[in-house]
Amino acid sequence: MVASPVFGLWSNYRPRKEPLIVSIFISVAANCLYAYVHVPASHNKYYMLVARGLVGFGAGNVAVIRSYIAGATSLQERTSSMANTSACQALGFILGPVFQTCFALIGEKGVTWETIQLQINMYTAPVLLGAFLGVLNIVLILIILREHRVDDLGRQCKSVNFEEANTDEVQVPQGSIDQVAVVTTNVLFFVVLFIFALFETILTPLTMDMYAWTREQAVLYDGIILAALGVEAVVIFMGIKLLSKKIGERAILLGGLVIVWVGFFVLLPWGNQYPKIQWEDLHNNSIPNTTFGEIIITLWRSPRESNSEGPTGCPIEQAWCLYTPVIHLAQFFTSAVLIGIGYPSCNVMSYTLYSKILGPKPQGVYMGWLTASGSAARILGPVFISQVYTSWGPRWAFSLVCGIVVLTITLLGAVYRRLVAFSVRHGGIQE
């Protein structure tokens, strides 16, 4: 959140290779620090915290990448290029857990390279792979990446990032950026990331409460669900490239928000079937309106759990477990599929529209603010859903999310006509 505007500003005035290489180098160094966090005799947790913080700082180069794509593509190429980038990102989210599972075979002990005090085990192997891929990225940037900038029609134009630009190139058109559209798109992007972050966060506790899954089962099954949603996202990104040419980015963004709303509406609990209650570790006065005899009968009838697995079901400490209907598996899977369609559509369309609104001028700082808003959403979303879900239950939590989406759709409708490309707004080309 902090690094994105910094790297974005850097990319506006210097060749984009510089912030990209520096940010990746920071990530490589952070991963190496994580791999050696066992070496210091004390304060290891602080070294680990620094390492993970630097990894997050290095990830701020996303703003530079989106800025480069925006400057190197015409309006017709923009959506397709942004969708390809998002598909690659989704593929990374899919393969990451797969590699993590494979590295688990190494075990906690693993092997040790005594000469350089390097432990290669199930915890350090992923970061070492990340460091290797970072070095590979730096080499590819140095060899392949070149500064390239075109206007909205695809004509070569002068680039402030490249000193050897020809003097006879097309100049950047002048005009003011629609700040209302810019702020609105930031808000839309924030809400989209906010909603998906809270969905990811609530997945494990929701399935454990509703279906009495153990923690191990929830981690496994929810990991499979998220991987399936990643595959679904890749398919959606590919389909968006074709659909956007027929109905436009604004219509896809609006449709995606509507689908997300339907997904959370389907997730609302209904009926007269209730989740299994987790009665273990109760105090005599911990259950309102329940007699001691009813507690004993329920405990006697409930299946015995092994001590290793721990108690399962909806914890009685959450009072809403007693009166909130269970969310059926059919509801849950339908909701996941719908959110898996709506989220990637809204995600790629929001920053594609954003890049078009900004026009052909350098977009590093603006893209930095967009990325920062997304980072803030990923911080606040889990906090919001954790507090509301624990205190009030899924009915209130998902109703509030539906309300947020309705407000977002209303905001989009209010500024719908202003979300047009810079060149269209200033009469350079027809929409």
C-alpha positions as CSV (number, residue, x, y, z in Angstrom):
1,M,0.0,0.0,0.0
2,V,2.9,2.4,0.8
3,A,5.3,1.2,-2.0
4,S,2.8,1.3,-4.9
5,P,2.6,5.2,-5.2
6,V,6.4,5.4,-4.6
7,F,7.2,3.0,-7.4
8,G,4.5,4.6,-9.6
9,L,6.0,8.0,-9.2
10,W,9.5,6.6,-10.0
11,S,8.2,5.1,-13.2
12,N,6.7,8.4,-14.4
13,Y,10.1,10.0,-14.6
14,R,12.6,7.2,-15.1
15,P,12.8,4.1,-17.3
16,R,10.4,1.5,-15.8
17,K,13.2,-1.1,-15.7
18,E,14.6,0.8,-12.7
19,P,11.6,0.4,-10.2
20,L,10.9,-3.1,-11.5
21,I,14.4,-4.3,-10.9
22,V,14.7,-2.6,-7.6
23,S,11.4,-3.9,-6.3
24,I,12.1,-7.5,-7.4
25,F,15.5,-7.3,-5.9
26,I,13.9,-6.3,-2.6
27,S,11.6,-9.3,-2.8
28,V,14.6,-11.6,-3.5
29,A,16.5,-10.2,-0.6
30,A,13.5,-10.6,1.7
31,N,13.0,-14.2,0.7
32,C,16.6,-14.9,1.3
33,L,16.3,-13.3,4.8
34,Y,13.3,-15.5,5.5
35,A,15.3,-18.6,4.6
36,Y,18.0,-17.6,7.1
37,V,15.8,-16.4,9.9
38,H,16.8,-19.5,11.9
39,V,20.5,-18.4,12.1
40,P,20.3,-15.5,14.6
41,A,20.4,-16.6,18.2
42,S,17.5,-14.3,19.2
43,H,14.7,-12.0,17.9
44,N,14.0,-14.4,15.1
45,K,10.3,-13.4,14.9
46,Y,11.3,-9.8,14.3
47,Y,13.6,-10.9,11.4
48,M,10.7,-12.9,10.0
49,L,8.4,-9.9,10.3
50,V,10.9,-7.7,8.5
51,A,11.3,-10.3,5.7
52,R,7.5,-10.5,5.1
53,G,7.2,-6.7,5.2
54,L,9.8,-6.3,2.6
55,V,8.1,-8.9,0.4
56,G,5.0,-6.8,0.6
57,F,6.9,-3.7,-0.2
58,G,8.4,-5.3,-3.3
59,A,5.0,-6.3,-4.5
60,G,4.2,-2.6,-5.0
61,N,5.6,-3.0,-8.5
62,V,2.1,-4.0,-9.7
63,A,1.4,-0.3,-10.2
64,V,4.4,-0.1,-12.5
65,I,3.3,-3.1,-14.5
66,R,-0.2,-1.8,-15.0
67,S,1.2,1.6,-15.9
68,Y,3.5,0.0,-18.5
69,I,0.6,-1.9,-20.1
70,A,-1.6,1.2,-20.2
71,G,1.1,3.2,-22.0
72,A,2.1,0.4,-24.4
73,T,-1.3,-0.5,-25.7
74,S,-4.0,1.3,-27.7
75,L,-7.6,1.4,-26.5
76,Q,-8.6,-1.6,-28.6
77,E,-5.6,-3.6,-27.2
78,R,-6.0,-2.5,-23.6
79,T,-8.7,-4.8,-22.3
80,S,-7.1,-7.9,-23.9
81,S,-3.7,-7.1,-22.4
82,M,-5.1,-6.4,-18.9
83,A,-7.1,-9.6,-19.0
84,N,-4.0,-11.6,-20.0
85,T,-2.1,-10.1,-17.1
86,S,-4.9,-10.9,-14.7
87,A,-5.0,-14.5,-16.1
88,C,-1.3,-14.9,-15.4
89,Q,-1.8,-13.6,-11.9
90,A,-4.7,-16.0,-11.3
91,L,-2.5,-18.8,-12.6
92,G,0.1,-17.9,-10.1
93,F,-2.5,-18.1,-7.3
94,I,-3.4,-21.6,-8.5
95,L,0.1,-22.9,-8.8
96,G,1.4,-21.4,-5.6
97,P,-0.6,-23.8,-3.3
98,V,0.3,-26.7,-5.6
99,F,4.0,-26.0,-5.2
100,Q,3.5,-25.6,-1.4
101,T,1.9,-29.0,-1.3
102,C,4.7,-30.6,-3.2
103,F,7.3,-28.9,-0.9
104,A,5.5,-30.4,2.1
105,L,7.0,-33.8,0.9
106,I,10.4,-32.5,1.9
107,G,9.3,-32.5,5.5
108,E,10.2,-30.2,8.4
109,K,13.7,-31.4,8.8
110,G,14.7,-31.5,5.1
111,V,18.4,-31.1,4.3
112,T,21.0,-28.7,5.4
113,W,23.8,-27.1,3.4
114,E,26.3,-26.7,6.2
115,T,28.8,-24.5,4.2
116,I,26.3,-21.6,3.9
117,Q,24.1,-22.6,6.8
118,L,21.1,-23.0,4.5
119,Q,18.2,-25.3,5.6
120,I,16.0,-26.6,2.8
121,N,12.8,-27.8,4.2
122,M,9.0,-27.5,3.6
123,Y,9.1,-23.9,5.0
124,T,12.1,-22.5,3.2
125,A,11.7,-24.2,-0.1
126,P,8.9,-21.9,-1.3
127,V,10.8,-18.7,-0.5
128,L,13.9,-20.1,-2.2
129,L,11.9,-20.8,-5.3
130,G,10.5,-17.3,-5.1
131,A,14.0,-15.9,-4.9
132,F,15.1,-17.9,-7.9
133,L,12.1,-16.7,-9.9
134,G,12.8,-13.2,-8.9
135,V,16.4,-13.4,-10.2
136,L,15.0,-14.9,-13.4
137,N,12.6,-12.0,-13.7
138,I,15.4,-9.5,-13.3
139,V,17.4,-11.2,-16.1
140,L,14.3,-11.2,-18.4
141,I,13.7,-7.5,-17.7
142,L,17.3,-6.6,-18.6
143,I,17.3,-8.6,-21.8
144,I,13.8,-8.3,-23.2
145,L,11.8,-5.4,-21.7
146,R,12.0,-2.1,-23.7
147,E,10.3,1.2,-23.2
148,H,7.3,1.5,-25.6
149,R,4.6,4.1,-25.5
150,V,1.7,4.7,-27.9
151,D,-1.4,6.9,-27.8
152,D,-5.0,5.7,-27.6
153,L,-5.0,5.0,-31.4
154,G,-1.8,2.9,-31.2
155,R,0.5,5.5,-32.7
156,Q,4.0,5.8,-31.4
157,C,4.4,8.9,-29.1
158,K,7.2,10.5,-27.2
159,S,8.0,8.8,-23.8
160,V,9.4,10.5,-20.8
161,N,10.9,7.2,-19.8
162,F,13.1,6.8,-22.8
163,E,15.7,9.3,-23.8
164,E,16.0,8.1,-27.4
165,A,12.5,8.9,-28.6
166,N,12.3,10.4,-32.1
167,T,11.3,14.0,-32.4
168,D,8.8,13.3,-35.2
169,E,6.6,11.1,-33.0
170,V,3.0,11.8,-32.2
171,Q,2.7,14.2,-29.2
172,V,0.5,13.4,-26.2
173,P,-3.0,15.1,-26.5
174,Q,-3.7,17.8,-23.9
175,G,-6.7,17.9,-21.6
176,S,-7.8,17.5,-18.0
177,I,-8.4,14.1,-16.5
178,D,-11.9,13.6,-15.1
179,Q,-11.1,13.4,-11.4
180,V,-14.7,12.4,-10.5
181,A,-14.3,9.3,-12.7
182,V,-10.8,8.7,-11.2
183,V,-12.1,8.8,-7.6
184,T,-15.1,6.7,-8.4
185,T,-13.0,4.0,-10.1
186,N,-10.8,3.9,-7.0
187,V,-13.9,3.4,-4.9
188,L,-15.2,0.6,-7.2
189,F,-11.8,-1.1,-7.2
190,F,-11.7,-0.9,-3.4
191,V,-15.2,-2.5,-3.0
192,V,-14.4,-5.3,-5.5
193,L,-11.2,-6.2,-3.6
194,F,-12.9,-5.7,-0.2
195,I,-15.7,-8.1,-1.1
196,F,-13.4,-10.9,-2.4
197,A,-11.0,-10.5,0.6
198,L,-13.8,-11.0,3.0
199,F,-15.1,-14.0,1.1
200,E,-11.7,-15.6,1.2
201,T,-11.4,-14.8,5.0
202,I,-14.8,-16.2,5.9
203,L,-14.6,-19.4,3.9
204,T,-12.9,-21.5,6.6
205,P,-14.8,-20.4,9.7
206,L,-18.1,-20.5,7.7
207,T,-17.6,-24.1,6.5
208,M,-16.4,-25.2,9.9
209,D,-19.5,-23.7,11.6
210,M,-22.1,-24.8,9.1
211,Y,-20.9,-28.3,8.1
212,A,-19.0,-29.3,11.3
213,W,-15.7,-29.7,9.3
214,T,-12.5,-30.1,11.3
215,R,-9.9,-27.5,10.7
216,E,-7.9,-29.9,8.6
217,Q,-10.9,-30.7,6.4
218,A,-11.8,-27.0,6.1
219,V,-8.2,-26.1,5.0
220,L,-8.2,-29.0,2.4
221,Y,-11.7,-28.5,1.0
222,D,-11.5,-24.7,1.0
223,G,-8.1,-24.8,-0.7
224,I,-9.7,-27.0,-3.4
225,I,-12.6,-24.5,-3.8
226,L,-10.2,-21.5,-4.1
227,A,-8.1,-23.4,-6.6
228,A,-11.3,-24.1,-8.6
229,L,-12.2,-20.5,-8.4
230,G,-8.8,-19.6,-9.8
231,V,-9.3,-21.9,-12.8
232,E,-12.7,-20.3,-13.2
233,A,-11.2,-16.9,-13.1
234,V,-8.7,-17.7,-15.9
235,V,-11.6,-18.9,-18.1
236,I,-13.5,-15.7,-17.3
237,F,-10.5,-13.5,-18.1
238,M,-10.3,-15.2,-21.5
239,G,-14.0,-14.8,-22.2
240,I,-13.9,-11.1,-21.2
241,K,-11.5,-10.3,-24.0
242,L,-14.2,-11.3,-26.5
243,L,-17.3,-10.0,-24.6
244,S,-15.8,-6.5,-24.0
245,K,-15.6,-5.9,-27.8
246,K,-19.3,-6.4,-28.1
247,I,-20.8,-4.7,-25.0
248,G,-18.0,-2.6,-23.5
249,E,-16.2,-2.5,-20.2
250,R,-18.8,-0.5,-18.3
251,A,-21.5,-3.1,-19.0
252,I,-19.3,-6.0,-17.9
253,L,-18.4,-4.1,-14.7
254,L,-22.1,-3.5,-14.0
255,G,-23.0,-7.1,-14.8
256,G,-20.2,-8.4,-12.6
257,L,-21.4,-6.4,-9.6
258,V,-25.0,-7.7,-10.1
259,I,-23.7,-11.3,-10.2
260,V,-21.6,-10.7,-7.0
261,W,-24.8,-9.4,-5.3
262,V,-26.7,-12.5,-6.4
263,G,-23.9,-14.6,-5.1
264,F,-24.1,-13.1,-1.6
265,F,-27.9,-13.0,-1.6
266,V,-27.9,-16.8,-2.3
267,L,-25.6,-17.2,0.6
268,L,-28.2,-15.8,3.1
269,P,-29.3,-18.6,5.5
270,W,-33.0,-19.7,5.3
271,G,-35.2,-22.7,6.3
272,N,-35.7,-24.5,9.6
273,Q,-32.6,-26.7,9.6
274,Y,-29.9,-25.5,12.0
275,P,-26.1,-26.2,12.2
276,K,-24.6,-28.7,14.6
277,I,-23.8,-26.9,17.9
278,Q,-20.3,-27.3,19.4
279,W,-21.2,-28.0,23.1
280,E,-17.8,-28.8,24.3
281,D,-16.0,-26.8,27.0
282,L,-19.3,-25.2,28.3
283,H,-19.9,-23.5,31.6
284,N,-23.2,-24.0,33.3
285,N,-24.5,-20.5,32.6
286,S,-23.1,-20.1,29.1
287,I,-26.3,-21.0,27.2
288,P,-29.2,-18.7,27.4
289,N,-32.7,-20.2,27.5
290,T,-31.3,-23.8,27.7
291,T,-31.7,-26.1,30.7
292,F,-29.0,-28.3,32.1
293,G,-31.0,-31.4,31.2
294,E,-31.2,-30.4,27.5
295,I,-27.4,-29.9,27.5
296,I,-26.8,-33.4,28.9
297,I,-29.2,-35.0,26.4
298,T,-27.6,-33.2,23.5
299,L,-24.1,-34.2,24.6
300,W,-25.2,-37.8,25.0
301,R,-26.7,-38.0,21.5
302,S,-23.9,-36.2,19.7
303,P,-21.3,-38.3,18.1
304,R,-18.0,-38.7,20.0
305,E,-15.1,-36.7,18.7
306,S,-11.5,-37.9,19.0
307,N,-9.3,-35.6,21.1
308,S,-6.9,-35.1,18.2
309,E,-9.6,-33.6,16.0
310,G,-11.1,-31.3,18.6
311,P,-14.7,-30.1,18.8
312,T,-16.6,-29.4,15.6
313,G,-19.7,-27.5,14.8
314,C,-20.9,-24.0,15.4
315,P,-19.5,-22.7,18.8
316,I,-22.1,-22.0,21.4
317,E,-20.1,-18.8,22.3
318,Q,-21.6,-17.4,19.1
319,A,-25.1,-17.0,20.2
320,W,-26.5,-16.8,16.7
321,C,-25.7,-20.4,16.2
322,L,-28.8,-21.3,18.2
323,Y,-31.3,-19.5,15.9
324,T,-29.6,-19.0,12.5
325,P,-30.5,-21.7,9.9
326,V,-27.7,-23.6,8.2
327,I,-26.4,-22.6,4.8
328,H,-26.9,-25.6,2.6
329,L,-24.0,-26.9,0.6
330,A,-26.0,-26.3,-2.7
331,Q,-26.3,-22.6,-1.6
332,F,-22.6,-22.4,-0.7
333,F,-21.4,-23.9,-4.0
334,T,-23.8,-21.8,-6.1
335,S,-22.6,-18.7,-4.3
336,A,-19.0,-19.6,-4.8
337,V,-19.5,-20.1,-8.6
338,L,-21.4,-16.8,-8.9
339,I,-18.7,-14.8,-7.0
340,G,-16.1,-16.6,-9.0
341,I,-17.7,-15.2,-12.1
342,G,-18.4,-11.7,-10.9
343,Y,-15.2,-10.9,-9.1
344,P,-12.7,-11.4,-11.9
345,S,-15.0,-9.5,-14.3
346,C,-15.2,-6.5,-12.0
347,N,-11.5,-6.7,-11.1
348,V,-10.1,-6.5,-14.6
349,M,-12.7,-4.1,-15.9
350,S,-12.2,-1.6,-13.0
351,Y,-8.5,-1.0,-13.7
352,T,-8.9,-1.3,-17.5
353,L,-11.5,1.5,-17.3
354,Y,-9.2,3.4,-15.0
355,S,-6.3,3.2,-17.4
356,K,-8.5,4.5,-20.2
357,I,-9.9,7.3,-18.2
358,L,-6.3,8.5,-17.4
359,G,-5.4,8.7,-21.0
360,P,-1.9,8.4,-22.7
361,K,0.0,10.4,-20.1
362,P,2.3,8.5,-17.6
363,Q,0.0,6.7,-15.1
364,G,2.5,5.5,-12.5
365,V,1.2,7.6,-9.6
366,Y,-2.4,7.1,-10.4
367,M,-1.9,3.3,-10.7
368,G,0.0,3.4,-7.4
369,W,-3.1,5.0,-5.7
370,L,-5.3,2.3,-7.3
371,T,-3.1,-0.5,-6.1
372,A,-3.0,1.2,-2.6
373,S,-6.8,1.3,-2.4
374,G,-6.8,-2.4,-3.3
375,S,-4.3,-3.2,-0.6
376,A,-6.4,-1.2,1.9
377,A,-9.4,-3.3,0.9
378,R,-7.5,-6.5,1.6
379,I,-6.7,-5.2,5.1
380,L,-10.1,-3.9,6.0
381,G,-12.2,-6.7,4.4
382,P,-11.1,-9.5,6.7
383,V,-11.4,-7.2,9.8
384,F,-14.9,-6.2,8.8
385,I,-16.2,-9.7,8.1
386,S,-14.5,-11.3,11.1
387,Q,-16.1,-8.9,13.6
388,V,-19.6,-8.9,12.0
389,Y,-19.7,-12.7,11.4
390,T,-18.5,-13.6,14.9
391,S,-20.9,-11.1,16.7
392,W,-24.0,-11.3,14.5
393,G,-23.7,-14.3,12.2
394,P,-23.9,-14.9,8.5
395,R,-27.4,-13.4,8.0
396,W,-26.2,-9.9,9.1
397,A,-22.8,-10.3,7.6
398,F,-24.0,-11.2,4.1
399,S,-26.9,-8.8,4.3
400,L,-24.5,-5.9,4.9
401,V,-22.3,-7.1,2.0
402,C,-25.4,-7.1,-0.2
403,G,-26.1,-3.6,0.9
404,I,-22.5,-2.5,0.1
405,V,-22.8,-4.0,-3.4
406,V,-26.2,-2.2,-3.9
407,L,-24.6,1.1,-3.0
408,T,-21.7,0.4,-5.3
409,I,-24.1,-0.4,-8.2
410,T,-25.9,2.8,-7.5
411,L,-22.6,4.8,-7.5
412,L,-21.6,3.1,-10.8
413,G,-25.0,4.0,-12.3
414,A,-24.6,7.7,-11.2
415,V,-21.3,8.1,-13.0
416,Y,-21.8,5.6,-15.7
417,R,-21.6,8.2,-18.5
418,R,-18.4,9.7,-17.1
419,L,-16.5,6.4,-17.2
420,V,-15.2,6.9,-20.8
421,A,-11.7,6.9,-22.2
422,F,-9.7,10.2,-22.1
423,S,-9.6,10.4,-25.9
424,V,-13.3,9.8,-26.2
425,R,-14.0,12.5,-23.6
426,H,-11.9,15.1,-25.4
427,G,-13.3,14.2,-28.9
428,G,-10.2,12.5,-30.2
429,I,-11.9,9.3,-31.2
430,Q,-15.4,7.9,-31.2
431,E,-16.5,5.5,-28.5
